[in-house]
Each structure stands twice: as C-alpha cells, then as structure tokens.
Amino acid sequence: MSTAGRPGPSRGRVGRVLSGIAVAVGCALFLGGFAWGALVYKPYTVPTDSMTPTIGRGHRVLAQRIHGDQVHRGDVVVFQDTAWGVAPMVKRVVGVGGDVVACCDKSGRMTVNGQPIDEPYLQDQGPASPIGFSAKVPEGRLFLLGDHRADSVDSRSHLSTGQGTVPRSAVTGRVEATAWPLGDWGMLDRPASFTALPGGTSHTGPLPGLAAAVVAGAALILGGAAYGPVERLFRRRPAGETAKKTAASHG
C-alpha cells in the first residue's frame, strides 16, 4: 500500500512536540497577560455623564494603578476626596502645582499659565466653560474638570476650598481605555495641546502589550490544539483514497 502523502512517524512526532510547545507558550502568554493586567489595572464604572463624549455614563474603563506623583496634565484619573463626596470620581487633570488655570480667552478657550489650550475632546463646541474662573494650583495638588463642562461638578464648584484642587495622593488610577460597551472600546488619547507645557503628557501604559500577549497566547493555544485533529485527518485521507483506487482496479 502506498504511503505517499502521509506524514512519516518522525515528522509526526516533531509536529506533536511543536504543537505542545505552542500550547505551553500560549498558556503562559494568555494567563500571564491576564494576571499581570489584574495587578496593573483596575476596572471602574463611570456613574455620570460628566466625561462625555470621552467616557459615557455606565461605561466600564480600565484604570492603571498609579501614584499621584505620576499624573500629568491631560490625564483622565480616578480619585477620591471627601471634600467632593464619598464615591470615587473620574475627571481630567488640566492643572498641576504652580499652574494658573483660567477661562475663557477671547476665543473661548481655557488657558494654562496664559497659554490657550485646544480641547477637541469637549462635549460642546462653544466656550471651554459656561462660567468664567481662575485658580492658582497649590503645589502637590491637581485642578480637574469634566469633558462635559455644562454637566460636570468639578474644581470650578470647589474654588472656595483649596482653589478647587485635590491632593495628588487622592488619585488611585489613570484611565487608559474604555472596555465596555464593546462598540466604544478603545485607548484614550493623550491630548496634544498639553505637550508643549513643562512636563508634557504621560506615556501610554502597558495595556497594548498585555492585550497583544493575550491575543497571541490564544492564537498559539488554538493553533497547537488544532494540530492533532488536522494531522489525523490528513493521515486518514490518503488511505481512504488508496482503498477506492484498489476497489476500482478490481472492478
């Protein structure tokens, strides 16, 4: 009986070894990516519309666990301050210690240290704030605003207390991505308008790399697991074809 087209025993053993290695590496990447992500990131549900259109009410976000000293202008952060309430909140940092944050200039833009800031992430295309304000941010504190300025209770509402600021120590995380609903999934951009200011903007966290590791791990697991059934299928097919040819020749 012809064995043409059949994988030899040696080749089959090599294939099985390689498929086992692929599954093992895939499991390490898949489980390791999830485990590392659980250590670095924390999910959070946004309870209000104050950050629309960037983040809507009820959206689930992934916040990188960071210390307040790592916060830069433009970051969307999760923080908790008893002066603002008992629940964690999500706002955008627009001023850090030493900054003078004011609104609005003749073009309706917010200024930081006199420099106009373009804010394409805002809900409305009108002025950066429906009410004027000016605040000097004390050292070690942050000035925070919502992206929906007409519907956000933020630093503008607390100007009588510490210039409306919160301590850096109140920050528990920096929002890196929207995870739910799936239609709005994606990474949050770092606003380019803050890059020219001293300190610039923050760097993207490890989330893209972790996501790539999980996807690659899943692909290796599926590919390695599929080798056995595929190899058996191709091993049986030539035998069946040979049997048909033999029967036809006898007929």
C-alpha positions in Angstrom: 0.0 0.0 0.0 1.4 3.4 -1.0 2.2 5.8 1.9 2.7 8.8 -0.4 1.4 12.0 1.2 1.3 10.5 4.7 3.4 12.3 7.3 6.2 10.0 8.5 6.4 8.8 12.1 9.4 11.1 12.8 7.7 14.1 11.2 4.5 13.4 13.2 6.4 13.3 16.5 8.1 16.6 15.7 4.8 18.1 14.9 3.3 16.9 18.2 6.2 18.3 20.1 6.0 21.6 18.4 2.2 21.8 19.0 2.8 21.0 22.7 5.3 23.8 22.9 2.9 26.2 21.2 0.2 25.4 23.6 2.5 25.8 26.6 3.8 29.1 25.4 0.3 30.2 24.5 -0.9 29.4 28.0 1.9 31.3 29.5 1.2 34.4 27.4 -2.6 34.2 27.8 -2.7 33.6 31.6 0.4 35.8 32.2 -1.2 38.7 30.3 -4.4 38.4 32.3 -2.6 38.0 35.7 -0.3 41.0 35.0 -3.2 43.1 33.8 -5.1 42.3 37.0 -2.1 43.6 39.0 -1.6 46.7 36.9 -5.2 47.7 36.1 -8.5 48.1 37.9 -11.9 48.2 36.3 -14.2 51.1 37.2 -17.8 52.0 36.1 -18.3 55.7 35.4 -21.6 56.8 37.1 -22.3 60.2 35.5 -22.2 62.0 32.1 -19.6 64.5 33.3 -16.9 62.9 31.0 -18.9 62.6 27.8 -18.2 62.2 24.9 -14.8 60.7 26.0 -16.5 58.3 28.5 -20.2 57.9 28.8 -22.4 57.1 31.8 -22.2 53.4 32.7 -19.1 52.8 30.7 -16.5 50.4 32.1 -13.0 51.7 32.0 -9.6 50.2 32.8 -7.5 52.4 35.1 -3.8 51.9 35.6 -2.9 51.8 39.2 -0.5 54.7 39.7 0.7 57.1 42.4 -0.5 60.7 42.2 3.1 61.8 41.6 2.9 60.2 38.1 0.0 62.3 37.0 0.4 64.8 34.1 -1.9 67.4 32.5 -4.4 65.8 30.2 -4.7 62.6 32.1 -8.1 61.2 32.9 -7.8 60.0 36.5 -9.9 58.1 39.1 -9.7 59.8 42.5 -11.5 60.1 45.8 -11.6 63.2 48.0 -14.1 63.5 50.9 -14.4 67.2 50.1 -16.1 66.2 46.8 -18.0 63.1 48.1 -17.7 59.6 49.3 -17.5 57.8 45.9 -14.6 57.7 43.5 -14.8 60.1 40.6 -13.4 60.4 37.1 -12.1 63.8 35.8 -9.4 65.2 33.5 -6.4 66.9 35.0 -5.9 70.3 33.4 -3.6 71.9 36.0 -0.8 70.8 38.3 1.1 72.5 41.2 2.1 76.1 40.3 -0.2 76.4 37.3 -2.7 79.3 36.8 -5.8 77.8 35.1 -8.3 80.3 33.8 -11.2 80.6 31.4 -12.0 81.9 29.0 -9.9 83.8 26.5 -11.4 85.8 23.5 -11.7 82.6 21.5 -13.5 80.8 24.4 -10.5 78.6 25.2 -9.2 77.7 28.6 -5.6 78.9 29.4 -2.9 77.3 31.5 -0.2 79.8 32.5 -1.6 82.1 29.8 -1.3 79.5 27.1 -4.5 78.7 25.2 -5.5 75.1 25.3 -7.3 73.5 22.4 -9.7 70.8 23.7 -11.1 68.7 20.9 -12.4 66.2 23.5 -15.1 68.6 24.9 -18.8 67.7 24.6 -19.7 71.1 23.2 -18.1 73.3 20.5 -18.7 76.5 22.4 -16.6 78.1 25.2 -14.5 75.8 27.3 -16.6 76.6 30.3 -20.1 78.2 30.5 -18.8 80.1 33.6 -15.5 82.0 33.9 -13.0 81.0 36.5 -9.4 81.5 37.5 -7.3 79.5 40.0 -3.7 79.2 41.1 -3.0 75.5 41.8 -1.1 74.9 45.0 2.0 72.6 44.9 1.2 68.9 45.3 -2.4 69.4 44.1 -4.4 69.0 40.9 -7.1 71.0 39.1 -9.7 68.7 37.5 -12.5 69.3 35.0 -15.0 67.1 33.3 -15.2 67.0 29.5 -18.9 67.8 29.6 -18.3 71.2 31.1 -22.0 72.1 31.2 -22.8 69.0 33.2 -19.8 68.4 35.4 -19.3 69.1 39.1 -15.6 69.6 39.3 -12.9 72.0 40.5 -15.0 75.0 39.4 -17.6 74.1 42.0 -15.0 74.0 44.8 -13.0 77.1 44.2 -13.6 78.3 47.8 -11.7 75.3 49.1 -8.1 75.0 48.1 -8.7 76.7 44.8 -10.9 73.8 43.8 -8.0 71.4 43.8 -7.4 67.9 45.2 -4.2 66.4 46.5 -2.2 64.2 44.3 -2.5 61.5 46.9 -6.2 61.3 46.2 -5.5 59.7 42.8 -5.8 55.9 42.6 -5.6 55.3 38.9 -5.2 56.8 35.4 -7.8 55.7 32.8 -6.1 54.0 29.9 -9.1 52.6 27.9 -12.8 52.1 27.7 -13.6 48.3 28.0 -17.4 48.3 27.8 -19.6 48.6 25.8 -17.7 46.8 23.1 -18.7 49.4 20.4 -16.9 52.1 22.4 -13.8 50.0 23.2 -10.5 51.8 22.7 -7.5 53.5 24.2 -7.7 57.1 25.4 -5.6 59.6 23.6 -3.1 61.9 25.3 -4.2 65.4 24.4 -1.6 67.0 22.2 -2.4 70.5 23.4 -0.7 69.8 26.8 2.6 68.5 25.3 4.2 72.0 24.9 3.8 72.7 28.7 6.5 71.8 31.1 6.4 68.1 32.0 4.5 67.2 28.8 2.0 64.4 28.9 2.2 60.9 30.3 3.2 57.8 28.4 0.8 55.1 27.5 0.8 52.2 30.0 1.5 48.5 29.3 -2.1 47.7 28.2 -1.4 47.4 24.5 1.4 45.0 25.1 -0.7 43.0 27.6 -3.6 42.8 25.1 -1.2 41.6 22.3 0.2 38.9 24.7 -3.3 37.6 25.4 -4.3 37.6 21.7 -1.0 35.9 20.7 -1.4 33.3 23.5 -5.0 32.5 22.4 -3.8 32.0 18.8 -1.0 29.7 19.9 -3.3 27.7 22.1 -5.9 27.2 19.3 -3.2 26.5 16.7 -1.4 24.0 18.9 -4.6 22.3 19.9 -5.7 22.0 16.3 -2.6 20.2 15.1 -3.6 16.8 16.4 -7.1 16.6 14.7 -5.7 18.1 11.5 -2.7 15.7 11.4 -5.1 12.7 11.9 -7.4 14.0 9.2 -4.6 14.2 6.6 -3.2 10.8 7.8 -6.5 9.1 7.1 -7.3 10.8 3.8 -4.6 9.1 1.6 -5.5 5.6 3.0 -9.1 6.1 2.0 -8.2 7.3 -1.4 -5.9 4.3 -1.9 -8.7 1.9 -0.9 -11.0 3.5 -3.5 -8.4 3.1 -6.2 -7.8 -0.6 -5.3 -11.5 -1.3 -5.4 -11.9 0.4 -8.8 -9.0 -1.6 -10.3 -10.5 -4.9 -9.2 -13.9 -3.9 -10.6 
